[in-house]
């Protein structure tokens, strides 16, 4: 059985009303059917229902998610990278 890593991404403005509008537009575009399909074609799991998992990867519903202690992982970064 293979393994895959998934990372959460976010969109957030740092300040200003105009940036909130821009962030909302970017988020809406990233979540659109068109972009979610493009993400899947690029090997990224889509988060919209009805879009197939990327070729060669299992359906996300059949995967096991594990918790990651990010702070502990960052403390061991060099050891992990040199593994």
DSSP file (Angstrom, degrees, kcal/mol; ACC not computed):
  #  RESIDUE AA STRUCTURE BP1 BP2  ACC     N-H-->O    O-->H-N    N-H-->O    O-->H-N    TCO  KAPPA ALPHA  PHI   PSI    X-CA   Y-CA   Z-CA
    1    1 A X              0   0    0      0, 0.0     2,-0.0     0, 0.0     0, 0.0   0.000 360.0 360.0 360.0 136.5    0.0    0.0    0.0
    2    2 A X        -     0   0    0      1,-0.0     2,-0.3     0, 0.0    55,-0.0  -0.201 360.0-131.0 -85.1 179.8    1.3    3.5   -0.9
    3    3 A X        -     0   0    0     -2,-0.0     2,-0.3     2,-0.0    -1,-0.0  -0.958  16.1-170.5-133.3 151.7    1.2    6.6    1.1
    4    4 A X        -     0   0    0     -2,-0.3     2,-0.5     2,-0.0    53,-0.0  -0.981  13.7-141.5-139.5 151.5    0.2   10.2    0.4
    5    5 A X        -     0   0    0     -2,-0.3     2,-0.4     2,-0.0    -2,-0.0  -0.947  13.7-167.2-115.6 134.6    0.5   13.4    2.2
    6    6 A X        -     0   0    0     -2,-0.5     2,-0.4    38,-0.1    38,-0.0  -0.966   2.5-165.6-121.3 138.5   -2.2   16.0    2.3
    7    7 A X        -     0   0    0     -2,-0.4     2,-0.2     0, 0.0    -2,-0.0  -0.976  19.3-124.9-126.2 136.1   -1.7   19.6    3.6
    8    8 A X        -     0   0    0     -2,-0.4     2,-0.3     1,-0.0    -2,-0.0  -0.495  26.2-163.9 -74.7 146.8   -4.3   22.1    4.4
    9    9 A X        -     0   0    0     -2,-0.2     2,-0.3     2,-0.0    -1,-0.0  -0.911   4.0-167.2-126.9 158.2   -4.1   25.5    2.7
   10   10 A X        -     0   0    0     -2,-0.3     2,-0.4     2,-0.1    -2,-0.0  -0.963  15.6-147.1-143.3 161.2   -5.8   28.7    3.5
   11   11 A X        +     0   0    0     -2,-0.3     2,-0.3     2,-0.0    16,-0.0  -0.995  31.8 151.6-128.8 123.6   -6.5   32.1    2.1
   12   12 A X        -     0   0    0     -2,-0.4     2,-0.1     3,-0.0     8,-0.1  -0.957  36.8-129.5-154.2 133.6   -6.6   35.1    4.4
   13   13 A X        -     0   0    0     -2,-0.3     3,-0.1     1,-0.1     7,-0.0  -0.454  12.5-140.3 -77.8 156.8   -5.9   38.8    3.9
   14   14 A X  S    S-     0   0    0      1,-0.3     2,-0.3    -2,-0.1    -1,-0.1   0.814  72.9 -30.1 -86.8 -31.8   -3.6   40.6    6.4
   15   15 A X  S    S+     0   0    0      1,-0.2    -1,-0.3    -3,-0.0     4,-0.3  -0.965  90.1  65.1-173.3 162.3   -5.7   43.8    6.6
   16   16 A X     >  -     0   0    0     -2,-0.3     4,-1.3     3,-0.1     3,-0.2   0.419  67.8-105.3  90.9 137.8   -8.0   46.1    4.7
   17   17 A X  H  > S+     0   0    0      1,-0.2     4,-1.7     2,-0.2     5,-0.2   0.867 117.4  56.4 -63.7 -38.8  -11.5   45.8    3.3
   18   18 A X  H  > S+     0   0    0      1,-0.2     4,-2.1     2,-0.2    -1,-0.2   0.877 104.9  53.4 -62.1 -36.4  -10.3   45.6   -0.3
   19   19 A X  H  > S+     0   0    0     -4,-0.3     4,-3.0     1,-0.2    -1,-0.2   0.853 103.3  56.6 -68.2 -33.0   -8.1   42.6    0.6
   20   20 A X  H  X S+     0   0    0     -4,-1.3     4,-2.4     2,-0.2    -1,-0.2   0.925 108.2  47.7 -62.1 -42.9  -11.1   40.8    2.2
   21   21 A X  H  X S+     0   0    0     -4,-1.7     4,-2.2     2,-0.2    -2,-0.2   0.915 113.3  47.9 -63.5 -42.4  -13.0   41.1   -1.1
   22   22 A X  H  X S+     0   0    0     -4,-2.1     4,-2.5     2,-0.2    -2,-0.2   0.913 111.3  50.5 -64.4 -42.5   -9.9   39.8   -3.0
   23   23 A X  H  X S+     0   0    0     -4,-3.0     4,-2.7     1,-0.2    -2,-0.2   0.905 109.7  50.7 -62.8 -41.2   -9.5   36.9   -0.6
   24   24 A X  H  X S+     0   0    0     -4,-2.4     4,-2.7     2,-0.2    -1,-0.2   0.919 111.1  48.5 -62.1 -43.7  -13.1   36.0   -1.0
   25   25 A X  H  X S+     0   0    0     -4,-2.2     4,-2.2     2,-0.2    -2,-0.2   0.904 112.4  48.1 -64.2 -41.7  -12.8   36.0   -4.8
   26   26 A X  H  X S+     0   0    0     -4,-2.5     4,-2.8     2,-0.2    -2,-0.2   0.923 112.9  48.5 -63.6 -44.1   -9.6   33.9   -4.7
   27   27 A X  H  X S+     0   0    0     -4,-2.7     4,-1.9     2,-0.2    -2,-0.2   0.924 111.3  49.6 -62.9 -44.4  -11.3   31.4   -2.3
   28   28 A X  H  < S+     0   0    0     -4,-2.7     4,-0.4     1,-0.2    -1,-0.2   0.905 113.1  47.2 -61.0 -41.2  -14.4   31.2   -4.5
   29   29 A X  H >< S+     0   0    0     -4,-2.2     3,-1.2     1,-0.2     6,-0.5   0.928 110.7  51.1 -65.9 -45.3  -12.2   30.5   -7.5
   30   30 A X  H 3< S+     0   0    0     -4,-2.8    -1,-0.2     1,-0.3    -2,-0.2   0.817 113.5  46.1 -62.5 -30.1  -10.1   27.9   -5.7
   31   31 A X  T 3< S+     0   0    0     -4,-1.9    -1,-0.3    -5,-0.2    -2,-0.2   0.459  89.8 115.5 -91.5  -1.8  -13.3   26.1   -4.7
   32   32 A X  S <> S-     0   0    0     -3,-1.2     4,-2.7    -4,-0.4     5,-0.3  -0.227  79.7-113.6 -66.9 157.9  -14.9   26.3   -8.1
   33   33 A X  H  > S+     0   0    0      1,-0.2     4,-2.0     2,-0.2     5,-0.2   0.900 116.6  54.2 -55.3 -43.4  -15.7   23.1  -10.1
   34   34 A X  H  > S+     0   0    0      1,-0.2     4,-2.0     2,-0.2    -1,-0.2   0.932 112.9  39.7 -60.1 -49.6  -13.1   24.2  -12.7
   35   35 A X  H  > S+     0   0    0     -6,-0.5     4,-2.9     2,-0.2    -2,-0.2   0.880 112.9  53.9 -73.5 -37.0  -10.2   24.7  -10.2
   36   36 A X  H  X S+     0   0    0     -4,-2.7     4,-2.1     2,-0.2    -1,-0.2   0.881 110.4  48.6 -64.0 -36.0  -11.0   21.6   -8.1
   37   37 A X  H  X S+     0   0    0     -4,-2.0     4,-2.3    -5,-0.3    -2,-0.2   0.910 111.5  49.7 -66.7 -42.4  -10.9   19.6  -11.3
   38   38 A X  H  X S+     0   0    0     -4,-2.0     4,-1.4     2,-0.2    -2,-0.2   0.901 109.5  51.8 -63.5 -40.8   -7.6   21.2  -12.3
   39   39 A X  H  <>S+     0   0    0     -4,-2.9     5,-2.7     1,-0.2     3,-0.5   0.936 109.5  49.4 -60.0 -46.0   -6.2   20.4   -8.8
   40   40 A X  H ><5S+     0   0    0     -4,-2.1     3,-1.5     1,-0.3    15,-0.3   0.900 109.0  52.2 -61.0 -41.0   -7.3   16.7   -9.1
   41   41 A X  H 3<5S+     0   0    0     -4,-2.3    -1,-0.3     1,-0.3    -2,-0.2   0.778 107.9  53.2 -65.3 -25.4   -5.6   16.6  -12.6
   42   42 A X  T 3<5S-     0   0    0     -4,-1.4    -1,-0.3    -3,-0.5    -2,-0.2   0.396 128.4 -97.2 -90.0   2.3   -2.4   18.0  -11.0
   43   43 A X  T < 5S+     0   0    0     -3,-1.5     2,-0.4     1,-0.3    -3,-0.2   0.627  83.4 126.9  95.4  14.4   -2.4   15.2   -8.3
   44   44 A X      < -     0   0    0     -5,-2.7    -1,-0.3    -6,-0.2     2,-0.2  -0.894  65.1-113.1-107.4 132.9   -4.1   17.1   -5.4
   45   45 A X        -     0   0    0     -2,-0.4     2,-0.1     8,-0.1     8,-0.1  -0.438  33.0-132.1 -61.8 128.0   -7.2   15.7   -3.7
   46   46 A X        -     0   0    0      6,-0.2    -1,-0.1    -2,-0.2   -15,-0.1  -0.470   7.6-152.7 -76.2 154.6  -10.2   17.9   -4.4
   47   47 A X        +     0   0    0     -2,-0.1     2,-0.3     2,-0.1    -1,-0.1   0.511  68.7  93.5-104.5  -6.8  -12.4   19.0   -1.5
   48   48 A X  S >  S-     0   0    0    -16,-0.1     3,-1.0     1,-0.1    -2,-0.1  -0.661  81.5-115.4 -83.5 140.2  -15.6   19.3   -3.6
   49   49 A X  T 3  S+     0   0    0     -2,-0.3     3,-0.1     1,-0.2    -2,-0.1  -0.409  96.0  36.3 -67.6 149.0  -17.9   16.3   -3.8
   50   50 A X  T 3  S+     0   0    0      1,-0.2     2,-0.5    -2,-0.1    -1,-0.2   0.458  86.6 110.0  89.3   1.0  -18.3   14.7   -7.2
   51   51 A X    <   -     0   0    0     -3,-1.0    -1,-0.2    -5,-0.0    -5,-0.2  -0.950  69.6-120.5-111.5 126.4  -14.8   15.2   -8.4
   52   52 A X        -     0   0    0     -2,-0.5    -6,-0.2     1,-0.1     3,-0.1  -0.195  29.7-101.0 -64.4 151.8  -12.7   12.0   -8.7
   53   53 A X        -     0   0    0      1,-0.1    -1,-0.1    -8,-0.1     3,-0.1  -0.274  55.2 -78.2 -63.8 158.6   -9.5   11.6   -6.8
   54   54 A X    >   -     0   0    0      4,-0.2     3,-2.1     1,-0.1    -1,-0.1  -0.243  61.0 -85.6 -59.0 148.9   -6.3   12.1   -8.7
   55   55 A X  T 3  S+     0   0    0    -15,-0.3    -1,-0.1     1,-0.3     3,-0.1  -0.292 115.6  19.2 -55.6 135.0   -5.2    9.3  -11.0
   56   56 A X  T 3  S+     0   0    0      1,-0.3     2,-0.3    -3,-0.1    -1,-0.3   0.345 104.7 100.6  86.4  -6.8   -3.2    6.7   -9.1
   57   57 A X  S <  S-     0   0    0     -3,-2.1    -1,-0.3     1,-0.0    -4,-0.1  -0.860  75.1-111.4-110.7 148.1   -4.4    7.7   -5.7
   58   58 A X        -     0   0    0     -2,-0.3    -4,-0.2     1,-0.1     5,-0.1  -0.276  46.5 -82.5 -70.2 160.6   -7.1    6.0   -3.7
   59   59 A X    >   -     0   0    0      1,-0.2     3,-2.0    -6,-0.1     4,-0.3  -0.403  41.3-124.2 -58.5 139.3  -10.5    7.6   -3.1
   60   60 A X  G >  S+     0   0    0      1,-0.3     3,-1.5     2,-0.2    -1,-0.2   0.809 108.5  65.3 -61.9 -28.8  -10.0    9.9   -0.1
   61   61 A X  G 3  S+     0   0    0      1,-0.3    -1,-0.3     3,-0.0    -2,-0.1   0.710 100.4  52.4 -66.4 -18.0  -12.8    8.1    1.8
   62   62 A X  G <  S+     0   0    0     -3,-2.0    -1,-0.3     2,-0.1     2,-0.2   0.407  92.9  96.4 -96.8   2.6  -10.7    5.0    1.9
   63   63 A X  S <  S-     0   0    0     -3,-1.5     2,-0.6    -4,-0.3    -3,-0.0  -0.560  70.9-129.0 -93.1 157.9   -7.7    6.7    3.3
   64   64 A X        -     0   0    0     -2,-0.2     2,-0.4     2,-0.0    -2,-0.1  -0.920  20.5-150.0-106.2 123.1   -6.7    6.8    7.0
   65   65 A X        -     0   0    0     -2,-0.6     2,-0.3     0, 0.0     0, 0.0  -0.732  10.6-162.3 -92.4 140.4   -5.9   10.3    8.3
   66   66 A X        -     0   0    0     -2,-0.4     2,-0.2     2,-0.0    -2,-0.0  -0.908  21.8-112.8-120.3 151.1   -3.4   10.7   11.1
   67   67 A X        -     0   0    0     -2,-0.3     2,-0.5     2,-0.0     0, 0.0  -0.563  27.6-152.6 -77.8 144.2   -2.9   13.6   13.5
   68   68 A X        -     0   0    0     -2,-0.2     2,-1.3     4,-0.0     3,-0.1  -0.979  10.3-146.2-122.2 122.3    0.3   15.5   13.1
   69   69 A X     >  -     0   0    0     -2,-0.5     4,-2.5     1,-0.2     5,-0.2  -0.738  19.3-170.5 -84.3  95.8    1.9   17.4   16.0
   70   70 A X  H  > S+     0   0    0     -2,-1.3     4,-2.8     1,-0.2     5,-0.2   0.882  79.6  51.5 -61.3 -42.6    3.4   20.2   13.9
   71   71 A X  H  > S+     0   0    0      1,-0.2     4,-1.7     2,-0.2    -1,-0.2   0.926 112.7  45.6 -62.7 -43.7    5.5   21.7   16.7
   72   72 A X  H  > S+     0   0    0      1,-0.2     4,-1.1     2,-0.2    -1,-0.2   0.894 113.3  51.0 -64.7 -39.1    7.1   18.3   17.6
   73   73 A X  H >< S+     0   0    0     -4,-2.5     3,-0.5     1,-0.2    -2,-0.2   0.911 107.8  51.6 -65.1 -42.7    7.7   17.7   13.9
   74   74 A X  H >< S+     0   0    0     -4,-2.8     3,-1.2     1,-0.2     4,-0.3   0.854 105.2  56.2 -64.0 -33.5    9.3   21.0   13.4
   75   75 A X  H 3< S+     0   0    0     -4,-1.7    -1,-0.2     1,-0.2     3,-0.2   0.813 113.5  41.0 -65.3 -29.1   11.7   20.3   16.3
   76   76 A X  T <X S+     0   0    0     -4,-1.1     4,-2.6    -3,-0.5    -1,-0.2   0.187  82.1 119.5-101.5  14.4   12.8   17.1   14.5
   77   77 A X  H <> S+     0   0    0     -3,-1.2     4,-2.8     1,-0.2     5,-0.2   0.887  74.0  45.4 -50.4 -53.1   12.9   18.7   11.1
   78   78 A X  H  > S+     0   0    0     -4,-0.3     4,-1.7     1,-0.2    -1,-0.2   0.898 113.8  49.7 -62.6 -40.7   16.6   18.1   10.4
   79   79 A X  H  4 S+     0   0    0      2,-0.2    -1,-0.2     1,-0.2    -2,-0.2   0.910 113.2  47.2 -63.3 -41.9   16.4   14.5   11.5
   80   80 A X  H >< S+     0   0    0     -4,-2.6     3,-1.3     1,-0.2    -2,-0.2   0.925 111.5  49.9 -66.1 -44.8   13.3   13.9    9.4
   81   81 A X  H 3< S+     0   0    0     -4,-2.8    -1,-0.2     1,-0.3    -2,-0.2   0.799 113.1  46.8 -66.1 -28.2   14.9   15.5    6.3
   82   82 A X  T 3<        0   0    0     -4,-1.7    -1,-0.3    -5,-0.2    -2,-0.2   0.315 360.0 360.0 -95.2   8.5   18.1   13.5    6.7
   83   83 A X    <         0   0    0     -3,-1.3    -1,-0.2    -4,-0.2    -2,-0.1   0.467 360.0 360.0 -63.9 360.0   16.2   10.2    7.2
